[in-house]
Amino acid sequence: MTLVYQSTRNEKNKVTASQAILQGLATDGGLFTPVDFPDVNLDFDRLKSASYQEVAKLVLSAFLDDFTEEELDFCIDNAYDAKFDTPVIAPLVKLGDQYHLELFHGSTIAFKDMALSILPYLLTTAAKKQGVDDKIVILTATSGDTGKAAMAGFADVAGTEIIVFYPNGGVSKIQELQMTTQVGDNTHVVAIEGNFDDAQTKVKEMFNDESLRQKLAAKGAQFSSANSMNIGRLVPQIVYYIYAYAQLLNDGQLEKGEKINITVPTGNFGNILAAYYAKQIGLPVHKLICASNENNVLTDFFATGFYDKKRRFKVTSSPSMDILVSSNLERLIFHLVGNDSAKTRELMTALVDKGEYQLSAVNPDILDFFEAGFATEGETSAEIKRLYDDLSYIEDPHTAVASAVYRAYRDRTGDQTKTIIASTASPYKFPRVAVEAVKGKDSGDDFAAVQELHDLSGVAIPKAVKGLETAPIRHRKVVEVAAMQEAVESYLDV
């Protein structure tokens, strides 16, 4: 029986996996979400020696079950290839009493590569399956990493156009240059005078604008999404948690069936939700630890059940987590209220109208499964330095947030469960932050910091950074939030 994906806001809006991927976001504003989870045979006696591609085939064939075996083979083989700098794809590194799952070995040195390497293939395959000849317009907001990874995946892909919005001054210099130097005739990058939440809210409005959809249809085009609101972005992220557990077994670090903790630096909630879905299909997990920076709306939510976005937005050294409206939390809310789309819609409407909502009468087994904490800027910097001083390993600020939050959790609870830290970006993405934390002084320039980081760590400078300083700037557009739709219509000539 084909797996059904339902909108979190309308129980009658049900689609197959390929339809969900193609649409990206439900037209009622909800997110397509599984109401039941597939049966997956997680035979770790076999999986512990399986390749990343083999684990991906197992997971994706279960969740994307209207794709044929040949279609999935094509997507997986083209996604997880030499664009990653290690055949392991997602290596696991033991650092003292924790394990860092390095998710930054792809072409843009951030964890978004793990899913955005495959999404273009899933999306174009889905379009063929559904008999759609329209141009697919990828419309997305980014807090720093999704934009570059999406453009790298979709650049010059036939039948697609991609438009990315990012907060002006709200990303690192390396992140910005990765986007603004992106080649590809179908790529467009726009800075906005606002924050990520502003950009994402406006993108959602455009998805839900019926008149804009009609204009696009008249031009033979339709929107889809490249961020984790698209189930085709979310499902591939389940894979690396299964793969990491198998690696621990293979290395003799775990007994089969032994539970683990997973700590995830969290902004839009997609990466940690993928870990929750991994648990739902049988991954032995004790706790999921949601790590935030000083934009700690999620920490407060898990402590109280009260979500309040009416607070000061802070620009931090971990910009991909500078988010006050975590879109993928809607999927967890949907599950917490018993897959009740009417209740979910009511809560999400309250968030828009009042800036807040209060959970009540939820499934305690789900909520109690999560722990949450946040790290200050000082704690983040101190964690980078601690790990360097102790083990000569340098982590990026997002990973440092997760590491600091995990250590605080362990000290508070005494929980000695083996723990995986999702290491979501290379420190070369944020070289000034990393070097300043280690040396106690600012390099003053991102590319001077790149060389200093190389000297400190001994890790080769990634291809994603080499030559970036001198690459020609191709995208210079900056607009107010109110002018975002005008920019989209101009690019698409509608």
Order of alpha helices (4+ residues) and beta strands (2+ residues): beta-beta-alpha-beta-alpha-alpha-alpha-beta-beta-alpha-alpha-beta-alpha-beta-alpha-beta-alpha-alpha-beta-alpha-beta-alpha-beta-alpha-beta-alpha-alpha-beta-alpha-beta-alpha-alpha-beta-alpha-alpha-beta-alpha
